[in-house]
């Protein structure tokens, strides 16, 4: 995989919860028009845990077909069941994708050794011609393959040459670089850390598999490209402009209940899809068990969007041009906004 920015694409749904085919095509074309390096289909941001396998395969096929020869294509094929993951990987390979992303097996709680031997090694041996990207995100999976086992994979399998790193642990990333060598590519799975881990000389990440590039593919791609060119000052300007959006991937608020205060955490893709609906992009609601944001959480999101529009309106300009929407009007339309969060 080449250095750059890859969008972890959302899956647009209708209000009835069905796949929005036209919206999916629009989002793919929006990414391509704004020079994205590649598109990841059916990842966590795409709500793959709620998919039927028929839907999963269909979305991969659509992205593979529509983005062919226009940008790189990655298919999310991970599972907590190795056999199931292999079936998904086989389908993605038939569709001609450029790589697959396999998340560490979730919920079952395998050790790092088991993850390597009973999951990634099995896939790498069965599909030696498919580029496999391990996805390390213990906060969601409850398990983690450690850098030592990742290095063994990188040493023994040419088709494992990069990783999506979402541990949030800089020391873990430094070990990955130390053990896997300088040619191994680390991609940030955390928008808020992209600049830091790309410029850290002990990590030297190659780019990002980004959430907020759904909103601003042009600018996240530019930021990543500038860092790879050594132009850190220019990249920092984009990082500063984008920071209000990067901080929205997870929004935590304190809410009141009849039994006292309670913390409420809106996790990706809920804030992202809420923001996309606010801005007039295809997205639709999340599938259950995800629902809506609280009014407090939505206000955090709205304030961030207004901040970006006031100080760096160029960030949203590609959305205006491609989707023919009035961002300013939508950010001040209280009637439209009322439907985007729970009411109490």
Number of C-alpha atoms within 10 A of each C-alpha: 17 11 16 22 28 27 28 26 28 28 27 27 19 15 13 10 13 12 18 18 14 10 18 21 16 17 23 21 16 21 25 20 14 17 16 26 25 25 25 27 31 28 22 20 23 23 22 21 14 15 15 10 14 8 15 24 20 15 22 24 19 17 26 24 15 15 19 14 9 16 19 21 25 29 33 26 27 26 20 17 12 17 13 14 21 22 13 22 27 16 19 25 18 10 17 17 24 19 24 23 22 25 26 27 28 19 12 11 15 19 14 18 15 15 22 22 14 13 23 28 18 15 21 20 12 13 16 13 12 22 22 28 25 23 23 25 21 17 12 16 16 14 20 24 23 18 20 16 19 24 21 14 21 19 14 11 17 14 18 25 21 23 23 23 23 21 19 17 9 17 12 15 23 19 17 25 22 16 18 23 13 14 9 19 24 26 26 27 23 21 24 21 15 24 21 15 23 22 16 12 11 17 22 20 32 24 29 30 25 27 28 24 24 25 24 24 26 21 25 30 23 19 26 25 20 17 22 19 10 11 13 19 11 13 21 15 12 20 22 12 19 22 15 19 25 22 15 26 20 15 19 14 16 13 14 11 8 6 6 7 10 12 9 16 14 21 16 19 24 23 23 25 25 23 22 20 18 23 22 17 23 23 24 24 23 24 17 10 7 15 14 21 22 20 18 17 23 23 14 18 24 18 13 20 21 17 15 19 18 11 10 15 16 15 20 18 16 19 20 17 10 15 15 12 15 14 20 15 10 16 17 13 12 10 9 12 18 12 11 21 17 14 10 5
